[in-house]
Amino acid sequence: MDTYDALLETITPKSGPTREILDPATGAVVGLAPVHTVDDLDRAVAGAVATQPAWAARGHAERIATLNRVADAIDAAAEPLAELLSREQGKPLNGPNARFEVGACTAWLRATAATPLEAEVIVDDGQTHAELHYRPIGVVGAIGPWNWPMMIAVWQIAPALRMGNAVVVKPSEYTPLSVLALVAVMNQELPAGLLSVVCGDREVGARLSSHPGIGKVMFTGSTATGKAIIKSSADTVKRLTLELGGNDAGIVLSDADPKAIAEGLFWGAFINTGQTCAALKRLYVHDDIYDAVCTELTAVAETMPMGVGMDEKNVLGPLQNKAQFDIVARLVDAAKDSGARVLLGGNPSLDQPGYFYPTTLIADIDNANPLVMEEQFGPALPIIRFTDLDDVIAQANGVDVGLGGSVWSPDLAKAREVAARLEAGTVWINGHGGVHPMIPFGGAKQSGYGLEFGVEGLKALGVPQVING
């Protein structure tokens, strides 16, 4: 699978029903995806149940060695994987996009393999000796999104395998080929049946989240779907890790340097063309530097080329699907209709192929505008003026989600004081959206619950067991 054609051939169904997957930048056919059923899911779970005990019995050391070999296999297939990802998801090869995402897959695998998780002695007072251990759950169901399909799949798969579980993956219906290809590469080093992919519709997803053979569900996606998973998992009392929607606020304090922070603001908002759960989606700027920040951010945005992902010069791509394009267009139109000032963009061309929405910056917008209050999940950023710190913190906290947030100031002590008042799972200082495999990540409020990454992420893929005596 060292070439794109060989990789695509490996995952092309040889029998059964299929559907075409189209390039969101060009409309061209990328490949054929299988159309799996609930019966296919049941077979995959049965295979996982049968394979998991032997995998768990290998112990941490052997599982760690295997995960490192899996990372080596992905490295060897990195370029064809990146090309398939670019064609299917739309993101460019360069910038923090397709090649970056494939690289993140191996980085997370190696970090997960390297993270120690020792038994913890809770009490040892001469009379009582109690230790806390983490045992495998069994089978983990992993339901992934279309925005970072490979990387987020690895965020789910790597700790699950490390902790001795089997995994059944259900990718987004928009980006199944990327996950099929990634898993095919990983399975070169894994026991048969331990890791499988089922490509299906909502019926298959509902069965996965209620399946008695699955002990935990990991889901990244919308809050609405997360709520449905909570309900359908209740009868089997599944463990859940849910990373749901966000509407991240960034607060730029009056002492920030507009020119120095402009590029960081841009990538905080527009990484993956804005299609990131923890992207900067609402930017609050102090009145003293508001106009300067608008000017500097616009200057940076104007230099970022958008186009077909396979063109090496591009760093921004299309929206992945028509439904998301329509959401962004609706919200930007609402902002324009309200009289907000368009600094850049807001004028998509409907004559070209692909779901391209231009990089859009909207200034002088009311905090109650739909573009501010709803998650746009695309390349459109509202910039809201503020004067009072208490008021802007209340505005930042005034939504029912809380995935991330950021504070921008050279005064780190002051920035941390503001950060502590934001209702978000992660608050970054002078940056936005950066994740690290050793730093726990999760949401507050309706952005979900459970932690991923690092030691806490490993613990979330195990059953805690106390041995007392």
JONOR-V568462 format. One record per pair of residues at least 12 apart in sequence whose C-alpha atoms are under 6 Angstrom apart, sorted by sequence separation. I is the first residue (numbers start at 1). J is the second residue. If there is no record, write none. Layout:
# JONOR-V568462
I&J, I&J
This chain:
# JONOR-V568462
20&32, 86&98, 120&132, 268&280, 440&452, 19&32, 119&132, 345&358, 440&453, 18&32, 19&33, 119&133, 345&359, 346&360, 440&454, 18&33, 345&360, 438&453, 439&454, 18&34, 82&98, 344&360, 437&453, 438&454, 18&35, 82&99, 344&361, 425&442, 437&454, 17&35, 343&361, 425&443, 343&362, 361&380, 365&384, 425&444, 209&229, 342&362, 359&379, 360&380, 361&381, 362&382, 363&383, 404&424, 424&444, 223&244, 341&362, 402&423, 403&424, 404&425, 406&427, 408&429, 210&232, 216&238, 218&240, 222&244, 223&245, 341&363, 402&424, 403&425, 404&426, 405&427, 406&428, 407&429, 408&430, 210&233, 215&238, 216&239, 217&240, 218&241, 219&242, 220&243, 221&244, 222&245, 341&364, 404&427, 406&429, 209&233, 216&240, 220&244, 340&364, 340&365, 139&165, 141&167, 143&169, 146&172, 397&423, 406&432, 136&163, 138&165, 139&166, 140&167, 141&168, 142&169, 143&170, 144&171, 145&172, 168&195, 170&197, 136&164, 139&167, 141&169, 143&171, 144&172, 166&194, 167&195, 168&196, 169&197, 170&198, 136&165, 146&175, 150&179, 168&197, 170&199, 246&277, 245&277, 248&280, 254&286, 248&281, 249&282, 250&283, 251&284, 252&285, 253&286, 247&281, 249&283, 250&284, 254&288, 262&296, 71&106, 258&293, 262&297, 319&355, 259&296, 318&355, 319&356, 318&356, 331&371, 403&443, 402&443, 403&444, 68&110, 402&444, 273&316, 402&445, 401&445, 403&447, 401&446, 402&447, 105&151, 400&446, 401&447, 328&376, 64&113, 105&154, 109&158, 101&151, 23&87, 23&88, 25&90, 24&90, 140&214, 2&77, 139&214, 140&215, 142&217, 4&80, 139&215, 140&216, 141&217, 142&218, 143&219, 144&220, 145&221, 3&80, 140&217, 85&178, 287&385, 63&162, 284&383, 286&385, 287&386, 281&381, 282&382, 283&383, 284&384, 285&385, 286&386, 287&387, 284&385, 286&387, 275&377, 274&377, 275&378, 274&378, 273&378, 274&379, 273&379, 56&164, 55&164, 270&379, 52&165, 52&166, 70&186, 48&166, 70&189, 278&404, 147&275, 247&375, 51&194, 48&193, 47&193, 48&194, 249&396, 256&409, 279&433, 246&401, 250&405, 252&407, 278&433, 248&404, 249&405, 250&406, 251&407, 252&408, 253&409, 246&403, 248&405, 250&407, 36&199, 36&200, 268&432, 35&200, 268&433, 38&204, 264&431, 246&447, 245&447, 244&447, 244&448, 243&448, 242&448, 242&449, 241&450, 93&309, 92&309, 91&309, 90&309, 95&315, 94&315, 86&309, 92&315, 92&317, 91&317, 90&317, 90&318, 89&320, 25&308, 25&318, 24&320, 159&458, 160&461, 137&462, 136&462, 137&463, 26&353, 135&462, 26&354, 134&462, 135&463, 25&354, 108&437, 134&463, 24&354, 134&464, 133&464, 134&465, 133&465, 132&465, 132&466, 131&466, 131&467, 130&467, 130&468, 129&468, 129&469
